[in-house]
Amino acid sequence: MTDVQITIVGAGAVGHALAYELSKTLDDIVVVDPHPNVHKMDELTVQTTHNSGVIHAGIYYDRADRPFKARLCPQGNAKLYAFCQEHDVPHRKTGKLVVATEAWQLEYLADVKRVADENGVPGVEWLHTEDEIRRFEPNVQGIAALHVPTSGIIDPVEYLKKLHNLSDSTGRVSFVYGSRVTDIHPVSSGFQVTTHTQGQGQETFETRFLINAAGLHADEVMKMLDAESPHSIRPTPGESAKFYRKRDGIEMTGMNVYPAPYVHDPNGEVLSIPLSEARERVKAGEAFYTLGVHLTPTLGDEKGGYTKDPEGAYLLDKTVTVGPAKNKYSDTKDPELLKGDYQSLQRQPSYYHQRVHSFFPGLEEKDVELHQVGVMATIKGYPDWVITSDRNHPACVHLVGIDSPGLTGSLAIAEHVKRQYFP
C-alpha cells in the first residue's frame, strides 16, 4: 500500500460514517478492517450485523455524565432519518412507549422525561392512563407511559451498504478489508501503520492522520500509541429472542415498547427502590442501571424483501425482537473471547417472557424463540463515548467505547470529528 493522507481503522457504522463525511471534502482516505467483504455484510458475523436496528431518540443520556451521547444522539437521530429518506435506506419512524406498570416506577419515568427535555428531544409526552397507552398499542398495559415519537428502526446492514457505496463512488476512499492493524508508530510525517492480511502477510505504510474507530478493538489500537491509556473495553454481550405477532393478544401496531428503566443487583434481580437510593447504590457499585428487556419491531415482508405502503413508508415484518438480555457468564469470561462471541445464547425463552410479561401480558413462553447475540464496546467504568485526540500525537483521533446509541449517532459523530479535527 502506498502512503496516504487519512487512515480510518474500523469499518463499522462509525468508520463508514466517517469515510462518507470526510470524503465530501477530503481525499486520499483508506479504511482498514480485519473482516473480509465488509461491504457485503450479509455474510458477516460482526456487531453491526447484530445491531437491534433501533433509532434512538436520546431520552436516556444525562448531560452531566454522558455529554457526547446527550448531544450527538438527538442530532444523529435527525440526520439518520434525513439520510435514509434521501438515499432510500429501509427504515421507519415507529415511535416508542416507555411504560410504568407499578407506582414506584413513576419517578424513574419522570427522570427520563427530564433528560429528554434537557436534551431537546422533540414531542415526548406523558400518557397518564392505560386507555391512552392502548390508543398506541392495544395489547400493552401500564399505569402510565412516555410517548417518544422520534424513535424508530432501521436496517443496519442496508445503512452500511449505502454508506460504503456513497463513499466508494467518490473515488476518494479505498477500503482494505481482511487486514488487521498490528502496530502503529509515530514518525515525522504522521504514523507508520503495520497490517497483517491472512494469506498475504505483513504490510507497512505511512499515513498523515489516523482515526481509530475500531469498535470492540479500539482500546487495543489506542494503546499502540498510548500504553498508559486508562480506557479498556469491556465487551458487553446482549442476547435477544423473537416472536411472531400472528395471533390475538400479541398483535402490535409496530412501536418500540420499553419498560420504565430500573436498577438490578449483581444477580440480576430487579430492585424496587426509590430513584435516589438507586443512584447511591449504582455509585457504590452495588446495583446496575438498565433500560430493561424491550420489544422492537422489524422491517420486511413475507418474501424476505422490503415493501412500502402507499405513503412511501417501509412496511413492518411480523417478527418482533425481545431483548437485550445480559449473557449470564459475561462477567467471568475472558474479554478477548467475548469480543468475537456471537453464538453463545444462554438465556432461555422463559427469561424473556418473564421480563416483558408485566407490560405485554398476552405473550406466552411458547411464542418465544431465541434469536441472536450482539456485543457492545462498552468502556469499563465510564458511561459516555470517548472522542479525543491522542494525548501525545494529536494527528490521531480515538473513538473508544462507541456503544449504544452509536449507530443512531454515527452521522453526528462523523460531523463532530470532521468539524473538530479536520476543519
C-alpha positions as CSV (number, residue, x, y, z in Angstrom):
1,M,0.0,0.0,0.0
2,T,1.3,3.5,-0.8
3,D,1.3,6.3,1.8
4,V,-2.0,8.0,2.4
5,Q,-3.4,11.1,4.0
6,I,-6.1,9.7,6.3
7,T,-6.4,6.1,7.6
8,I,-9.6,5.0,9.4
9,V,-9.2,1.9,11.4
10,G,-12.6,0.1,11.6
11,A,-15.4,-0.3,9.1
12,G,-18.4,-0.4,11.3
13,A,-21.2,2.1,11.4
14,V,-18.9,4.9,12.7
15,G,-16.0,4.0,10.5
16,H,-18.2,4.1,7.4
17,A,-19.9,7.3,8.5
18,L,-16.5,8.9,8.9
19,A,-15.5,7.8,5.4
20,Y,-18.7,9.2,4.0
21,E,-18.5,12.5,5.8
22,L,-14.7,13.1,5.2
23,S,-14.9,12.2,1.6
24,K,-17.2,15.1,0.9
25,T,-14.3,17.5,1.0
26,L,-11.1,15.4,1.7
27,D,-9.2,13.0,-0.5
28,D,-6.8,10.0,-0.2
29,I,-8.7,8.2,2.6
30,V,-8.2,4.5,3.5
31,V,-10.5,2.4,5.6
32,V,-8.9,-0.7,7.1
33,D,-10.9,-3.5,8.7
34,P,-9.9,-7.1,9.7
35,H,-13.1,-8.7,8.3
36,P,-13.3,-9.7,4.7
37,N,-16.0,-8.4,2.4
38,V,-17.4,-5.9,5.0
39,H,-19.4,-4.2,2.2
40,K,-21.4,-7.4,1.5
41,M,-22.3,-7.6,5.2
42,D,-24.9,-10.4,4.9
43,E,-22.0,-12.9,5.2
44,L,-20.5,-11.4,8.3
45,T,-20.8,-12.1,12.0
46,V,-19.8,-8.7,13.4
47,Q,-21.5,-6.2,15.7
48,T,-23.2,-4.0,13.1
49,T,-24.9,-7.0,11.5
50,H,-26.2,-7.9,15.0
51,N,-27.4,-4.5,15.9
52,S,-31.0,-4.3,17.1
53,G,-31.7,-1.6,14.5
54,V,-33.3,0.8,16.9
55,I,-33.1,4.5,16.0
56,H,-32.8,6.1,19.4
57,A,-34.3,9.4,20.3
58,G,-31.8,10.5,23.0
59,I,-34.0,10.3,26.1
60,Y,-31.7,8.3,28.5
61,Y,-28.4,10.2,28.4
62,D,-27.9,12.7,31.2
63,R,-25.7,15.6,30.1
64,A,-23.9,15.5,33.5
65,D,-22.2,12.2,32.9
66,R,-22.9,11.4,29.2
67,P,-22.4,14.7,27.3
68,F,-21.4,13.2,24.0
69,K,-24.4,10.8,24.0
70,A,-26.8,13.5,25.2
71,R,-25.8,15.9,22.3
72,L,-24.9,13.6,19.5
73,C,-27.8,11.0,19.8
74,P,-30.6,13.6,19.2
75,Q,-28.5,15.2,16.4
76,G,-27.8,11.8,14.9
77,N,-31.4,10.8,15.1
78,A,-32.5,13.7,12.8
79,K,-29.5,13.2,10.5
80,L,-30.2,9.5,10.2
81,Y,-33.8,10.0,9.2
82,A,-32.8,12.6,6.6
83,F,-30.1,10.3,5.2
84,C,-32.5,7.3,5.0
85,Q,-35.1,9.5,3.2
86,E,-32.6,10.9,0.7
87,H,-30.9,7.5,-0.1
88,D,-33.9,5.2,0.3
89,V,-32.5,3.1,3.2
90,P,-35.1,0.9,4.8
91,H,-36.3,2.5,8.0
92,R,-39.5,3.5,9.8
93,K,-40.2,6.1,12.4
94,T,-42.3,3.9,14.7
95,G,-42.3,5.9,17.9
96,K,-41.7,4.4,21.3
97,L,-43.6,3.7,24.5
98,V,-41.7,3.7,27.8
99,V,-44.2,2.0,30.2
100,A,-44.6,2.0,34.0
101,T,-46.6,-0.8,35.5
102,E,-46.1,-0.1,39.2
103,A,-46.2,3.2,41.2
104,W,-42.6,3.1,42.2
105,Q,-41.5,3.3,38.6
106,L,-43.2,6.7,38.0
107,E,-40.3,8.7,39.3
108,Y,-37.9,6.8,37.0
109,L,-40.2,7.7,34.1
110,A,-40.3,11.3,35.3
111,D,-36.5,11.3,35.2
112,V,-36.5,10.1,31.6
113,K,-38.8,12.9,30.7
114,R,-36.5,15.4,32.4
115,V,-33.5,14.1,30.5
116,A,-35.4,14.1,27.2
117,D,-36.4,17.7,27.7
118,E,-32.9,18.8,28.6
119,N,-31.5,17.1,25.5
120,G,-34.1,18.8,23.3
121,V,-35.8,15.5,22.2
122,P,-39.0,16.7,20.4
123,G,-42.5,15.7,21.1
124,V,-42.1,13.5,24.2
125,E,-45.4,13.4,26.1
126,W,-47.0,11.7,29.1
127,L,-49.7,9.1,28.7
128,H,-51.5,9.1,32.1
129,T,-53.8,6.1,31.8
130,E,-53.9,2.7,30.3
131,D,-56.6,3.8,27.8
132,E,-54.1,6.4,26.5
133,I,-51.4,3.7,26.2
134,R,-53.7,1.4,24.4
135,R,-54.5,4.0,21.8
136,F,-51.0,3.4,20.6
137,E,-50.5,-0.3,21.4
138,P,-53.8,-2.1,22.3
139,N,-52.0,-5.1,23.8
140,V,-49.6,-3.1,26.1
141,Q,-50.7,-2.5,29.7
142,G,-49.4,0.0,32.3
143,I,-50.4,2.8,34.6
144,A,-48.5,5.5,32.7
145,A,-46.1,5.8,29.9
146,L,-44.0,8.2,27.9
147,H,-44.7,8.5,24.1
148,V,-41.4,9.2,22.2
149,P,-42.4,10.0,18.6
150,T,-38.8,10.2,17.1
151,S,-37.8,6.7,18.0
152,G,-37.7,4.2,15.1
153,I,-36.0,1.3,13.4
154,I,-33.5,0.9,10.5
155,D,-31.9,-2.0,8.6
156,P,-28.3,-1.6,9.8
157,V,-26.9,-3.7,7.0
158,E,-28.5,-1.7,4.3
159,Y,-27.4,1.5,6.0
160,L,-23.7,0.4,5.9
161,K,-24.0,-0.8,2.3
162,K,-25.3,2.7,1.4
163,L,-22.5,4.5,3.3
164,H,-20.0,2.2,1.6
165,N,-21.3,2.7,-1.9
166,L,-21.6,6.5,-1.5
167,S,-18.0,6.7,-0.1
168,D,-16.6,4.4,-2.7
169,S,-18.3,6.3,-5.6
170,T,-16.4,9.5,-4.8
171,G,-13.1,7.9,-5.8
172,R,-11.6,9.4,-2.7
173,V,-11.9,6.4,-0.4
174,S,-10.2,3.0,-0.6
175,F,-11.5,0.1,1.5
176,V,-8.9,-2.5,2.6
177,Y,-10.8,-5.5,4.1
178,G,-9.3,-8.6,5.7
179,S,-6.4,-6.6,7.2
180,R,-5.8,-6.2,10.9
181,V,-3.7,-3.4,12.3
182,T,-1.0,-4.9,14.4
183,D,1.3,-2.0,15.1
184,I,1.4,1.8,14.9
185,H,4.5,4.0,15.3
186,P,4.7,7.8,15.2
187,V,7.0,9.2,12.5
188,S,7.9,12.7,11.4
189,S,5.2,12.6,8.6
190,G,2.5,11.1,10.9
191,F,2.2,7.4,11.6
192,Q,3.7,4.2,10.3
193,V,0.9,1.5,10.3
194,T,1.6,-2.2,10.1
195,T,-1.2,-4.5,9.0
196,H,-1.5,-8.3,8.6
197,T,-3.6,-9.8,5.9
198,Q,-4.4,-13.5,6.0
199,G,-2.7,-15.3,3.1
200,Q,-0.7,-12.2,2.2
201,G,1.3,-11.4,5.3
202,Q,2.6,-8.1,6.7
203,E,2.5,-4.7,5.1
204,T,3.6,-1.3,6.3
205,F,2.5,2.2,5.1
206,E,2.6,5.7,6.4
207,T,-0.4,8.0,7.0
208,R,-0.6,11.6,7.9
209,F,-3.7,11.3,10.0
210,L,-5.1,8.3,11.9
211,I,-8.7,7.8,13.1
212,N,-9.3,4.9,15.5
213,A,-12.8,3.7,15.0
214,A,-12.0,0.0,15.7
215,G,-15.1,-0.8,17.8
216,L,-14.5,-3.7,20.2
217,H,-10.7,-3.4,19.5
218,A,-10.5,0.4,19.8
219,D,-8.8,0.2,23.2
220,E,-6.1,-2.1,21.7
221,V,-5.4,0.4,18.9
222,M,-5.4,3.3,21.4
223,K,-2.7,1.6,23.5
224,M,-0.5,1.1,20.4
225,L,0.2,4.8,20.7
226,D,-0.7,5.4,24.4
227,A,0.3,2.5,26.5
228,E,-0.9,4.3,29.6
229,S,-4.4,4.9,28.3
230,P,-6.9,4.5,31.1
231,H,-9.6,3.2,28.8
232,S,-10.4,-0.5,28.4
233,I,-13.2,-2.1,26.5
234,R,-15.4,-4.4,28.5
235,P,-17.3,-6.4,25.8
236,T,-21.0,-6.5,26.8
237,P,-23.0,-9.3,25.1
238,G,-26.7,-8.8,24.7
239,E,-28.8,-11.8,23.7
240,S,-32.2,-11.5,22.1
241,A,-35.2,-13.6,21.3
242,K,-38.2,-13.1,19.0
243,F,-41.8,-13.8,18.4
244,Y,-44.2,-13.5,15.5
245,R,-47.2,-11.3,16.0
246,K,-49.7,-13.6,14.3
247,R,-52.5,-14.1,16.9
248,D,-54.8,-12.1,19.1
249,G,-53.1,-10.8,22.3
250,I,-49.7,-10.3,20.8
251,E,-50.5,-8.2,17.7
252,M,-48.7,-4.8,17.7
253,T,-49.1,-1.6,15.7
254,G,-45.4,-1.5,15.3
255,M,-43.9,0.6,18.1
256,N,-40.7,0.1,20.2
257,V,-42.0,-0.7,23.7
258,Y,-39.7,-0.4,26.7
259,P,-40.3,-0.8,30.4
260,A,-39.5,2.1,32.7
261,P,-35.7,1.9,33.4
262,Y,-34.7,0.4,36.7
263,V,-31.7,-0.9,38.7
264,H,-30.8,-4.5,39.5
265,D,-28.5,-6.2,41.9
266,P,-25.4,-8.2,40.8
267,N,-27.6,-11.3,40.4
268,G,-30.0,-9.5,38.0
269,E,-32.8,-9.1,40.5
270,V,-34.9,-6.0,40.0
271,L,-34.7,-3.6,42.9
272,S,-38.0,-1.8,43.5
273,I,-36.4,1.2,45.3
274,P,-36.6,5.0,45.2
275,L,-34.6,6.7,42.5
276,S,-32.4,8.5,45.0
277,E,-31.4,5.2,46.6
278,A,-30.9,3.6,43.2
279,R,-28.4,6.3,42.3
280,E,-26.5,5.8,45.5
281,R,-26.3,2.0,45.0
282,V,-25.1,2.4,41.4
283,K,-22.5,4.9,42.6
284,A,-21.3,2.4,45.2
285,G,-21.2,-0.5,42.6
286,E,-23.9,-2.3,44.4
287,A,-26.5,-2.0,41.6
288,F,-26.7,-1.5,37.9
289,Y,-28.9,0.7,35.8
290,T,-30.7,-0.9,32.8
291,L,-33.3,0.1,30.2
292,G,-34.8,-3.4,30.6
293,V,-35.8,-6.1,28.1
294,H,-37.9,-4.4,25.4
295,L,-39.9,-5.1,22.2
296,T,-38.5,-4.0,18.8
297,P,-40.4,-4.3,15.5
298,T,-38.6,-5.4,12.4
299,L,-38.8,-4.3,8.7
300,G,-39.6,-6.6,5.8
301,D,-42.2,-8.6,4.0
302,E,-43.2,-12.3,3.8
303,K,-40.8,-12.8,0.9
304,G,-37.8,-11.6,2.8
305,G,-37.6,-8.2,1.0
306,Y,-39.0,-4.8,1.6
307,T,-42.3,-3.2,0.7
308,K,-43.6,0.3,1.1
309,D,-47.1,1.4,1.9
310,P,-49.0,3.9,-0.4
311,E,-47.4,6.8,1.5
312,G,-43.9,5.5,0.9
313,A,-43.2,4.2,4.4
314,Y,-41.5,0.8,4.7
315,L,-43.8,-1.9,6.0
316,L,-43.1,-4.0,9.1
317,D,-42.4,-7.7,9.2
318,K,-44.4,-9.9,11.6
319,T,-41.3,-10.5,13.6
320,V,-40.7,-8.7,16.9
321,T,-37.4,-9.0,18.8
322,V,-37.2,-9.2,22.6
323,G,-34.1,-8.1,24.4
324,P,-31.4,-7.5,25.2
325,A,-30.6,-10.0,27.9
326,K,-27.2,-10.0,29.5
327,N,-25.2,-13.1,29.0
328,K,-25.1,-15.0,32.3
329,Y,-21.3,-15.7,32.1
330,S,-20.1,-12.4,30.6
331,D,-18.6,-11.1,33.9
332,T,-16.4,-14.2,34.3
333,K,-15.5,-14.9,30.7
334,D,-12.2,-13.7,29.1
335,P,-13.0,-10.3,27.5
336,E,-10.9,-11.2,24.4
337,L,-13.2,-14.3,23.8
338,L,-16.3,-12.2,24.3
339,K,-15.2,-9.8,21.5
340,G,-15.9,-12.4,18.9
341,D,-18.7,-14.4,20.6
342,Y,-21.9,-14.1,18.6
343,Q,-23.1,-17.6,19.2
344,S,-23.5,-18.1,23.0
345,L,-27.2,-17.9,23.6
346,Q,-27.5,-18.7,27.3
347,R,-30.9,-17.2,28.3
348,Q,-34.0,-19.4,27.6
349,P,-37.4,-18.3,26.3
350,S,-38.8,-18.2,29.9
351,Y,-36.4,-15.4,30.8
352,Y,-37.7,-13.1,28.0
353,H,-41.3,-14.0,28.8
354,Q,-40.9,-13.1,32.4
355,R,-39.2,-9.8,31.7
356,V,-41.9,-8.4,29.4
357,H,-45.0,-10.1,30.9
358,S,-45.8,-7.1,33.1
359,F,-46.4,-4.7,30.2
360,F,-47.1,-7.2,27.4
361,P,-49.3,-9.9,29.2
362,G,-50.6,-11.6,26.1
363,L,-47.2,-13.1,25.2
364,E,-46.7,-16.7,26.3
365,E,-43.5,-18.6,26.7
366,K,-44.3,-20.9,23.8
367,D,-44.4,-17.8,21.5
368,V,-40.7,-17.0,22.2
369,E,-37.8,-18.3,20.1
370,L,-34.1,-17.5,20.6
371,H,-32.7,-15.0,18.1
372,Q,-29.1,-13.6,18.2
373,V,-26.3,-12.1,20.2
374,G,-24.8,-8.7,19.9
375,V,-21.6,-7.4,21.7
376,M,-21.3,-3.8,22.6
377,A,-18.0,-2.0,23.0
378,T,-18.6,-0.6,26.5
379,I,-15.8,1.2,28.4
380,K,-15.2,-0.3,31.8
381,G,-16.2,2.2,34.4
382,Y,-17.1,5.0,32.1
383,P,-20.7,5.7,30.8
384,D,-20.0,8.0,27.8
385,W,-18.2,7.8,24.5
386,V,-14.5,8.8,24.3
387,I,-13.9,11.0,21.3
388,T,-10.5,12.7,21.7
389,S,-7.1,13.2,20.0
390,D,-4.2,11.1,21.3
391,R,-2.6,12.6,24.3
392,N,0.9,12.5,22.7
393,H,0.1,12.5,19.0
394,P,-2.7,15.0,18.1
395,A,-2.9,13.8,14.4
396,C,-4.6,10.7,15.8
397,V,-8.2,10.8,16.9
398,H,-9.6,8.0,19.1
399,L,-13.2,6.9,19.2
400,V,-13.5,4.4,22.0
401,G,-16.5,2.8,23.7
402,I,-18.9,3.8,20.9
403,D,-21.7,1.6,22.3
404,S,-25.4,2.2,22.1
405,P,-26.7,4.6,20.7
406,G,-23.6,4.6,18.4
407,L,-25.4,3.6,15.2
408,T,-28.0,6.3,15.7
409,G,-25.3,8.9,16.4
410,S,-22.9,7.8,13.7
411,L,-23.5,10.6,11.3
412,A,-23.4,13.2,14.0
413,I,-20.2,11.6,15.4
414,A,-18.6,11.8,12.0
415,E,-19.6,15.5,11.6
416,H,-18.2,16.3,15.0
417,V,-14.9,14.6,14.2
418,K,-14.7,16.5,10.9
419,R,-15.5,19.9,12.4
420,Q,-13.3,19.4,15.4
421,Y,-10.2,17.8,13.9
422,F,-10.4,18.4,10.1
423,P,-11.9,21.9,9.8
